[in-house]
Amino acid sequence: MFMGRYNHTIDPKGRLSIPSKYREILGDEFVVSKGMDGCLFVYADEDWKAFEAKLASLPLVNEEARQFARFFLSGAQYVTVDKQGRILLPQDLRDFAGLEKDVVLAGTGGRIEIWSLEQWNAVNSQVDIGKISKSMADLGLTI
């Protein structure tokens, strides 16, 4: 399970250091894809394959299912960790998430999210956890 939040910078060549606690789970090669809310999603290979299987099980005749699968699968790439613990984030993924220099890596359970620091602050400064908690209770999740 991925937990915690780490601030990092992307170097001028587009490389990003991955925290060692995350690398222990991810291994030397893993998947980075477009994510929701303007961030990138990072999956360990095993978790990505499980997600791919779920996408493959969606009905092809459903237009939204096709769009959903297309969004994630066409926006995904395998990356490899170098000897310094960095990955090269593909330019198209950096462009999608607006990643230039300062980024946040946030553990969210089964995946990691990579955000631009500016977008992270904008999205999370408006969170009303009380309202969200009520919505989660409707889904059966209580603390």
N, C-alpha and C positions, 0 to 999 in steps of 0.2 A: 504494500500500500504506500502510495506517495503522500507525504505530508510536508508541511512547512512552506515557507516563502523565502526566496533568495533573490537579491538584486544583483545583476551582472551587467556587463557591457558587451556589445558586439564590436569586434575589432574592425578596422577598415576593410579587411578581406572578407567579412561576413561570418567570421568564426565566433562561436559562443562556447564558453566553458560550462560544462555540466557538473553540478555539485556531486562530490564523490558518493554521497548517500543515494542519490538518484542513479548514478552509474552502476552501483552495486546491483540494483534491480534491473536496469535496462540492458546491461551487457555492452558489448562493443558495437552492436548494430541494432538500430531500432527505427521506428517510423515516426515521421513528423508530417502532420496533415493540416489542412485548413481546419479551423475550429469555429465554434459559434461565438457570437458576441465580438468578433474582430480579433480573436487571438488564434494561436496555433495549438493543436493538440499533439502530445507526444505519447506514444504507446510502446510498451515492450512488445517484442515480436509475437509472443504468445497471445497477449491481449488484442493485438491488431488482428491476428488471424481469427480470433473469436468474433471480433467486430465484423470482419469481412464475411464470415459465415452468416451472421445475422442479416447483413445487407443482401447477400445472395439469396436469402430465404424470402425477401420481400417480393410481392407479386409484380411481375414485369408489366402487367396491364394497368397498374396504378401509376398515373403520371407523377404524383408527388413522391412516390417510392423511388421512381427512376431518377427524379431530380435530387432527392436526398442521397442516394447511392452515388450519383455522378459527382455531386459536390465533394463528398469525402474521398472517393476513390481517385478521381482525376486530380485532386489537390493533395495527394499523399506521395511521399518519397522516403526511401530508406536512406539513413545517414549513418556514417561510421565515425566512431570516436578515435581521434588521433592520440599520439603518445603523450600529449599534454592535457588530455581530457577534454578536448574541444571537438565540436562538430562544425561543419560548414553548412550554414542554413542557406538553402537555395534562394536565389534572388526573388523568384516569383512568390515564395512563401513570405519572405521579408516584406515585399511590397504589399501583399494581402493584409498582413497584420500591422503595417506601418512601423516596422522595426528598423530603427536607424542606429541607435547607440545604447541608451539605457533601457534595460528590460527587466521584467519580473518573471521568475519561474515559480509557479505555484503548484504544489502537490494537491490533487483533488481526488484522492483515492486511487482509482484504477488508471489514472493518466496524469500527465503534467500539462499545465497550460503555460504558454509563453506569451507574454503581453508586452507591449510598449509601456514604459513606466507611466507615461502621460495618460494612455487609455486605461490602464489599471486604476489609476487614481480617479479618473473621471467616472468610471463604472462603479467603483466600490465606495465612492464618497456619497452616493445616492441610495445605498442599500438600506432598506427599512427591515431589519431582521425580525422585528415584532410581526409585521404584516406577512413576511415570508414564513415565519414559524406557524402562523395560522393556516396558510396554504399547505404547508408540509403535513400538518395534522390532518387535513382533509385527504391527503394521500396515505395516511396511516403511519406517518413518522412522528414520534413524540420523543421528547427528552425526559 
